[in-house]
Structures are given as structure tokens and as C-alpha cells.
Amino acid sequence: MSTFKASCLSLIWIASAIASSSAQQLGKTITEADLQQWDISIAPDGVGLPQGQGTALIGKELWENNCQACHGENGKGGPAGNLVGGIGTLKDKNHEKTVGSFWPYATTLFDYIRRAMPYYAPGSLTDDEVYALTAYVLQQNGIIDENTELNAKTLMDVKMPNRDGFVQYWPVQPGTK
């Protein structure tokens, strides 16, 4: 046997030995409880919205403590950009893509805040806090008033200004808006 063939066979044997011994040490069995922590997607039609509630009045204090440093006072400015304003500007040369001007569903705002905010501690907010922050951003955009209580039902009643600005591909469930 040539030295080259012997070297190749040795490398294959060593690689398979390493793979078989280390494969048994990787990962762990995922439990149903493990999956539930990550199964938090909220569809545009509201499927998956959790129990809870919140208003913009409650959301204002949460905003000041968790969001203002990145998104500015009242959602305008800050290093992460505006979330408020720009409604009706999408066809303009100097358009502004914000929650109020661009996002088609309030449920996707809830979903994003719930899974990704605050930036320094994603997923740390309670469902009530997420409803309150969602209400605050919507109120700052003039979409709801500060006393509107958002919950799994009322969030579905929110019609975003640009809802009809997209091609619908998400299957709308009977009985939803």
C-alpha cells in the first residue's frame, strides 16, 4: 500500500473515530417545555396572541425605561431611528418608513417587540408589557388613543394605515380582519 493511501485511510479512520465519540456529547433532548419558550410567533391574523392587556398610558413609562435610549423621546429620533411619523409619505420622494407609515399589521408590531426588544434583553418583557408598549407606539402614531386597552381581541381590531399597501399572501382566517 502506498504511503498516500495509508495516510488517507488513517485520516478517514481518525475522523470517523472523532465524529462517533463527539457526536454522543453534543446537544440534549428537546422537551415540550423547551419548545414552548421559542414557539412565540404571532401571525398577522392574530393566531398565537397571548392573554394580557395594556394601554399607552402604561406603555409610556415602559417606553421611557426600555426604549427611549434607542428610539428617542416619543418614538422620534434616537440611534435606532424613528418608529413614529411618516404616515402618508410612502409615495413621496422623501418617504419615511415607520411603524405608522409602513407596517401593515399591529400584530406584527406586537410579535417584534415580544421577541426582539428591548435590544439589550430580548424576550424579557411580560405579555402585559408588550401590549402596553404596542399600544404606546400605536398611540404615538395616532392610530389609537391613549386609553385604548389592547389585548388579544382588540389588537385584531386595529387597522394600520398601510394595511392595504401590500399584496396579500398570508391566508386570512375566517372571522378575522
N, C-alpha and C positions, 0 to 999 in steps of 0.2 A: 504494500500500500504506500502511495506517495505521501510525503510529508504534508503536502497541501490538503489531501483528502483526510488525513488523520487529524489535522488541525481543524478542519471544517466539522468533522464528526465530534471532536472534543467540544467545540463551541456549541454545537447543537445540543449535546448531552448536558453541558453546564447550563445553558439557557433553559432547557426543559426542567432541570432539577430546581433551578431558582424559581421558575414560574410555578411549579407544583407546590413548593414549600411556602412561597409567599402568598399564593392565591388563597390559602386557607386562613391567612391572617388579615385579609382585607375586609373592611366593611362590617356590617352587622345586619341582622334580620330586621326589616322594617315592620313595625307594628301598625295596627289601625290608628292608634293614638298619634304615632309619628306622622302618618299621612294627613291626619286632620289638621295638624299645625300648618301644613302647606297648602291644603285644599281650601283656599280662601277666595278664589276668583269670583268676581261678580260680573255677570253678563249684562249687556245693555238692556235686556228685558227684565233685569232685576232678580233673576234667579240666583239664589245664594245670599241675598241680603240678610244680615243677621238681625236679631232683636236689638232694640236700643232706640234712643232718641236724642235729639239735641237741637238747640236753636243758635242763631247767630249771636245772641246776647251772651250765651255761654262760650261760644266759639271765639269771641273777641279776646278774652283773657288767655285762652289756649293759644291763639294766634300770637299774641304778644310774647308769650313764654317759649313757644316752639318754632314759629315760622317767620317772624318778623326779621330776624337777623339775615335770612337768606332772600326773602321775598319783599322786604320793605314794609313800611307802615301802610296798613290797609290793602296790602297786596300790590302796591305800586313801587317799583324800584327794587333795590337790593341786588346783590350779585347774581342771584338765580333768575332774575327777570320778573316782569310783570305777570300777574295772574288776573289782573282786573283791568277793565277798559277795552277799547278797540272794537266794541260791538258795532257792526255795520261797515267795518273798514276793509274786509277781506278782498273786495273788488278794487280798492284804491291802490295806487302805486306804493304808497307808504302804509301798507296794511300792518295790523298788529295782531298776532296770534296769541290769544289769551284764553283762559277758561271760558269767559263770556262770549268771545267772538268766534271761537273755533270749535270747541268741544261739542259734540252732538248729544251726549247723554250725561245727565247728572250722576248716573250710576257708575260711570267710568271714573268720574272725579272721586267718588267715594272709594272705589276699588284702588285707585292710585294712592290716595292718602293712606289708606289702610295698610297697603303692602310696602310702601316706599318712604313714608315720612314718619317723623322728621328725619332728615338726611343723616344725622349723627346716631339715630336709634330707630331704624326702620322696623315697623311691626310692633312698636312699643305702646301705641295708643289703644285705649279701650274702644269698643264699638260706639259707646255714647260719645266719646271724644271725637271720633271720626265723623259721626253725624253732625256734631256741633261745628267742627271745622269746615265740613262740606257746606253747612248752612251759612257760615260766615263768608266763605268765598262766593257763594251764590248771591248772598245779600249785598256784598260789596260790588258785584256786577249788576245790581238792580234787578235780579231775576226773581228773588223772593224778598219778603220783608223780614225785619229782624225778629219778629215774634213767631214766624212760621216754624212749627216743630217738624223736623224731618225724622222719619222713621222708615221702616221697610215699605210701608204703603204710600206715604206722602212723597217720598223721594221719587217714586214712579210717576207721580202727577206733575213733576217739574218738566216743563218744556223748554229746552235750551234754545237760544236764539238761532243757532246754526244747525238745528236738528235736521232740517231738510236740505242742507248743503252738501250732503254726501250721497253716494249711490248706496242704497240699502242692500246689504248682503247678509246681515245677521238675521236668522229666522225669527221673526216676531211671533211670540206665543199668543194663542187666543186669549183675549181678556186683558192684554197689556197694551200700553200706548207706545 
